[in-house]
Amino acid sequence: MMKSILMIQIILLMSLSFMNLLINVIPAYNKSIHPVMMGVLLLILMILCSLNIELYNSMNWMSYLMFLIFIGGLMIIFMYFISFINNMKMSIKWNFIKMLIIKLFTMMMMMMFILYYLNINLPWYNNSMEMMQYINQLNMKFYSMYMYMYNKNYSMILSMIYLLVTLIFIVKICINKKLSLRKIN
């Protein structure tokens, strides 16, 4: 039972990592990507990142909290970029769609290949099973208390400070001009 749960988690983690890689590579091929499309890609990447966080942590509330922080930052950044662009139409080129389908098909084939050979070639599987049994035996209260004991989440604090400073600058721009960032005709 424990082996199958660990195997499913490994497979899910690998597929999420491949999807993250795919989403990060998409804008590199399309130089004139629309901000709405970029926002959709960021939303998908954000959902995948919160799923990865949920897999690594035993507490689900951490992934919900990161999802809410990402949504807030995404809305601020999206509003900031929308204020600088003109009203341009969103057009998707067929070459972009073809490349996306080819990438998705390639990623699915790689996943099938890995899933087929994963049960044969997995030298670190036994070590991870021992580690999972050890983690399950520990008390979860200790983990939640340890999380607040030391301040080791510098990247989260840095991203929150960045979002706060961005919000303050946007509010200052709106107050100085006494109108919204985007002109409505």
C-alpha positions, -999 to +999 in steps of 0.1 A: +000+000+000+028+024+010+048+015-021+019+023-044+012+057-027+048+067-030+049+055-066+018+076-074+034+107-057+066+102-077+047+099-110+026+129-102+056+150-092+074+141-124+044+150-146+040+183-128+076+190-133+073+183-170+043+205-173+061+233-155+090+229-179+066+230-209+048+261-197+081+279-191+093+271-226+062+283-244+068+321-243+104+316-256+091+306-290+065+334-293+080+368-292+047+388-295+027+370-268-004+388-256-005+397-219-038+378-215-021+347-229+008+353-205-016+357-176-033+324-185+002+307-186+010+323-152-023+310-138-016+275-150+020+276-137+007+289-104-018+261-100+010+236-108+033+252-083+007+250-056+001+213-064+038+207-061+038+225-027+009+203-016+029+172-026+060+183-006+041+194+025+019+173+046-003+203+054-027+214+027-032+249+040+003+259+029-006+253-008-039+272-004-020+301+012+005+302-016-023+300-042-039+331-027-006+349-025+001+340-062-034+351-072-030+385-055+004+391-071-009+379-105-038+404-103-014+433-094+011+424-121-016+419-147-031+453-139+003+469-142+010+454-176-025+461-190-020+498-181+009+500-205-004+482-236-029+494-262-061+477-271-046+451-294-063+420-306-052+386-294-042+364-323-027+330-320-006+318-349-011+283-363+026+275-360+024+282-323-005+258-319+013+231-339+044+235-318+023+233-286+006+201-298+040+186-308+054+195-274+025+181-255+026+148-275+064+146-269+059+152-232+032+125-230+054+100-248+083+108-224+059+103-195+047+069-209+083+059-214+093+069-179+062+052-164+070+020-183+106+018-171+101+034-137+093+001-119+125-015-134+151+012-130+145+029-097+177+025-075+166+052-049+132+037-044+141+017-013+158+046+004+128+069-002+105+042+012+125+041+044+124+079+046+086+080+040+081+055+069+103+076+091+084+108+082+050+091+089+062+080+123+071+115+134+045+137+151+029+163+128+026+188+156+064+189+158+066+199+122+041+227+125+059+241+156+093+238+139+080+257+109+074+288+131+106+284+152+131+295+125+126+320+098+138+301+067+112+312+041+132+341+027+118+338-009+082+340+003+090+371+025+109+387-004+079+381-028+055+395-003+076+426+001+079+430-037+041+428-041+036+453-013+060+478-028+044+473-063+010+479-048+022+511-030+037+524-063+005+517-082-016+535-056+008+564-056+006+567-094-032+566-092-034+592-064-010+616-081-028+616-114-063+615-097-075+590-124-073+554-132-042+540-149-060+531-181-080+557-201-115+547-209-127+562-242 
